[in-house]
Amino acid sequence: MNLSYWEQTTWLSDIDFAIIGSGIVGLSCALHLREKHPKSKIVVFEKGMLPSGASTKNAGFACFGSASELLEDLKSHSEDEVLQLVEQRVKGLEVLRSLLGDKIIDYKPYGGYEVFTKKDATLYKECIENVPYLNTLLKKAIFKEKEVFSIKNDLFSFKNTQKALIFNHFEGQIDTGKMMHALIKKASENDVLVLNNAEISSFLSKNGSISLIFRNFEEISVKKLFIATNGFANQILNEEIVPARAQVLITKPITNLKIKGTFHLDRGYYYFRNIGNRILLGGGRNLDFKTEETSNFGLTELIQNRLEELLSTTILPNTSFSIDQRWSGIMGVGSQKKPIIKEISPNVYCGIRLGGMGVAIGSSIGGKLASFG
């Protein structure tokens, strides 16, 4: 498709900063760039009608890692490395909440729980025994006033699970849709152009500027490029990042639902929460890692059947329910949990590999990405 004179001159010429991806990282990057450069032209290119990937499709957990996840990380990372990851997530959540406000994103500090099945007796014992160690580690370095984890009895009538839960006092939940709507609105108010259905297939340096090659219309030239596509990054970059599909479902409203908070199960491979009087449940990619290493949206019987089985046998064992909606999102993961924030080539930068922690670190990664501008 050829651009008109009006399209070219109004939207697609004299671009100082181009950003690929209108998710949490991309829009946060744009807002930080606007603070630094009040008069520059900033354009965000998004390949979908709405932000693709996971920013509008995640479960809305304001979290930084369950006890089992942190213990698992400590097997492949040093204490300092794990503490850096946790601190980055905690501070990232603070940035997000400060940027948009708790009321706007519907932040609810209900706390988070880790649930262990009967089959997870060994993991359960390991986590319970290490609660004091984790508390000492986190309290000394990050949380100065209150211990993070405590052990609580199951008050939710789960079935086929261990009697106790590990409670995280600092975890909360947000409304993902309201968060992204607020970010898009804030970007618009700060004269950031967001262009949807604009898929960029590649880029190249040309005559001191960066040429963007689109799938559906002619290429354009920009001064600086910031790549914030996370799960789709390997489509245009050669970096150590793998797409990871996450499948999710949500029930119809349930009468007298007593479950409230965010919940982690099976080392974080499953996660659920209440949204009002509904249950949102996601996860299961550990059932078939290879198939779920994809940037294609979609659902599989294997995982969807397992999610429904967990609802009926574990989460809502004596409660009738029906499924209202199902969907999937695309994350970006790798062998290391540290995000990739760097210069790719002159005037081209990326902020990717959020490792399923986009809500927690997306805003801060966007800020760090903007520091190159």
N, C-alpha and C positions, 0 to 999 in steps of 0.2 A: 504494500500500500504506500503510495506516494503522499508525503505530507503537503498540506496547503501552505501558502505563505503565512496565513494567520496562525496556524498550528506551530509552524517553525519559529516565528518571531515571538510569539506569546509564551509558549511553554518550553521549547526545546532548543533555544539558542542562548549563548552567553551564560552557561551553567557553571557556577564556581564549584559547587559540591554536589555530586550525584551519589545517591545511596541506593543499593539494590536490596530490597526487602523492607516491607513496611510493618514488620513485627515489633516486638518490644525493643530489640537492639537497634533496629534501623531508625525508628521514630525517636528513641532516646538520643541516638547519635545526632539526628537532625536538630533536636532541641538544644543540645549542648553546643553544636556548631553555631546556631543562631545567637546564643549568648555571646560567643566569641566574635562573631562576624554579623553585626546587626543589619548590614546593607547588602550582604552577599545573596546570590541566587542559589537556593537549595531545593533540589528536586529528588523525591523518593520514587523509585520505580518498583512497582509490585506486579508480579505476573498474574495474580488472581483477582477475582472480584473483591474478595476480602483478603486480609493477610494470610498467606499460605503458611504451611509448616505446622507449628504448634501453638503460636501465640493466641489464636482464638479457639483452640481446640483442646487446651490442657485442662487439668482437673481443678485448677484454682487453689493449689496448695501453697501457702506461705511457709515453706519449711526449709531446713538446711541439712537434713540427714537424720535418719532414725538410728537407734543404738546399733542394730545389726549392720546397717550400711556403713557406719563409721568404723566399726570393728573390722569389717571386710576391707575398707580402704586402708586401715592401718597394717594390713598384711602385705600391701604392695606399695605403700607410701610411708614416709617417715612421719613421726608425730608433728614435726614442724610443718610438713607439707599438708597434712590433714587439717591442722589448725588454720593454715592459710586459706584452705578451701572453705572451711566453716565460716571464718571471719569474712571472706569475700561474699558469701551468701547472706550472712546476717546484715552486713553493711549495704548490700545490694537491695535487700528488702526495705531497709530504712530509706534508701534513696527513692525507691518506688513510692513508698507511702508518703514521703515528704513532697515528692513531685506532684502527686495527684490528690492526696488527702484520703484518709481512711473512710470517710463517709462516701466519697465518690466511688471508690472501688469496693465498697461494702465489706470492709475488713472486719472479721469477727475473730477475736482472740480466744477461741474455744479450747485451744490446746490440741495436741496430737497424741495418738496412741499407736503402739506397736502390738500387733496381735500375733500369737504363735499357735500353729495347729498342733494337734496331738502328735503328728509325725515329726514335728520340729523340736522334739524334746532336747536333743543335744544343743541345738542352736539356742533354744530358750534358756537352758542352764548356763551356757556361756555368756549370754547377754545379761541375765540377772546378776551373775557373779561379777560382771565387769561394770555395772552401773556406778559403783563408787569410783572406780578408776576413770571412767569417762567424765564424771562430774568434776573430779579433781583437775583433770586435764583441761576441760572447757572453762571451768570457773577461774582457774589461774590465768588463762590467756585471754579470754573473751568476756565471759559473764562474771561480773565481779560481785553481784549481790545475791543471786539465788542459784541453787543447783538446778541444772537443766532437767535431768531425768529423775523420776520417782516411780515406785512400784505401786500399782493400784489393783484392787480386785475388779473383775469383770462385772460392770453394772449394766451391760447391754444385752445380756442373755445370748451371747454367741454360743455356737455348738461345735463340738469336735475341736475345741481349742484348749490351750493351757489356762489354768485358773486366773493367773495374774496377767496384767498388761503393763507395759512400760510407758509411762506418761511423760510427754515433753511439754513443759509449762510455757514455752516460748513459741509454739507453733500456732498458726491460724489459717483461716481460709479467706479467699477473696472471690469476687464475681469477675470471672475472666472477660466476659462480654463488656461489662461496664468499664473495666480497666482499659481495654483496647479502644473502646469508644471515646473514653476520656483522652487517651494519648493522641488519637487521630484528630479530635477536636482541638486539643492544645497545639498540635502541629499546624493546623489550619489558622488558628488565631495568631500564630507567630510567623505567618507568611511562608510556611513550608508547603510547597506543592507536592501532593501525593497523586501519582498517575497510576491507575489500576489497569489490568489487562495489558501490561507492557513487559513482556518476557524478554530478557536479555540472554542471548545464547553464548556470547563471548565478548571479549574486549581486547584491544591491542593499543600499544603506544604508537602515536603517529604525530610527527612534527611538534613534539613538546607537549602534546595533549593526549587525552585518552579517548579512543573511539569506542562507542558502544554499538554492538551489532544486535539488532532485535530480530525476533522470529517473524514479526508481522508487519514491520515497516523499515524504512531506510535507516542507516546508521547515523548517529549524531556524535558530536564532539563535546567533551567536558574537560574541566581543568583538573579536578581531583575525583577519585572514585573510592567509595567505601562499600565493602561487600558484607552484608549482614544476613545471609541466606541460610545459615546454620545447616539444617538437615539436607538442603539442596546444594551445599557449597561445592561438593565434588563434581557437580555438573559443569562448573566453570573454573575450578581451582584444583591444583594437584597438592592437596594437603592430607595429613593423617586424620581423616574424618569419615565416618560411615553413617549413612542414614539409618534411623531406627524407627520403625512404625509402632505406634502405640494405639491399641484398640480400646474403645470406651463404650459403655452403655449407661442409660439412665432409666430408672423406673418411672412409672406413673405415680401420682401422689399416694402415699400409704397412710391410712388412718392411725392416729396415735403413735407415730414413729418416735421412738425414744433415743435413737442414735443421733448424736450431735458431736461434731468435731471432724478431724482428719485422721485417717487410719492407714497404717502400713502393714502389709502381710507378706511373708515369704521374702525377707531381705529387700523389701521395697518393689519386688516385681509385680505385686498387686497393691492397689491403693483404692480406698473408697472414702466417701464423705457424704454427709447430708447436704442437700440443697433444699432448704425448707423442709418439707415432708417427703422428699424423694431421696433415693440413694443413687449416687453416681459411683460406678465401679469401672476401673480400667486396669490394664496390664496384661500379663500372660505371654509376652514375647519370648520369655525363657522356655516356653514349650516348643518353639521352633525358631531359634535365632536366625538361621539362614534365610528363611522365607521372609522374616520381618526386617531384614536388612535391605529395605527397599524405599525408594522415594515415591512409590505409587500409593495413593490412598486406596483403602479397601478393607474388607472384613473377611475373616476366615471362620469356617465352622468350628475348627479345632479350638480356637481361642474364645469365640463367642459362646460355645457350649460350656467351656470351662468357667467363664464368668457367670453364666446362669447357674451352674452347679454350685459355685461358691455362695451365691446368693441364697439358694434353697437349702444347702446343707450346713452353712457356717454363719452367714451374716444375718439372714432372715429365716431361720429354720422353722419357725412356727407361725409364719406370716404369709398370707397370700399376696402376690405381687404380679405385675405385668410390666413388660418392657415398653417404654415409650419411644426412645430413640437410640440409635447406634451410630458411631462415627469413628474416624481415626485421625491421628495427627502424625507428623514426621519430625522426629528429634535428630540431633546431630551428636554422635558419641565417638569415642576412640579408646585406645588402650590406656591413655592417661586422662584424668578428669580435669586437668588444667585447661582452660580455654585457650584458643589460639588467637592472639591479638598482635598483629605485626604488619610491617610493610611488605607487600608481595613484590612490588617493583616500583620504580619511581612514580609517585603520585597515586599509587593503588594500595589500599589497605584492607584488612579483613578483621572481623570480630566474630568468630565462629566456635563450634564445638562446646555447646553449653551443657552437654551431658544430662539432659533431662531436668536441669535446674534453671530454666529460662525465666520463670517468674522471680526467682530469688536473685539471679545475677544479671538478667537482661539489661536493666537500667544502668547498672554500673559498667557493664561491658560496653554499652553504647557511649557512655561518658569517656571511657578510656580510648575507644575507637576515634572519638571526636578530637582527642588530644593531638592527633596527627594533622589536624586541619589548621 
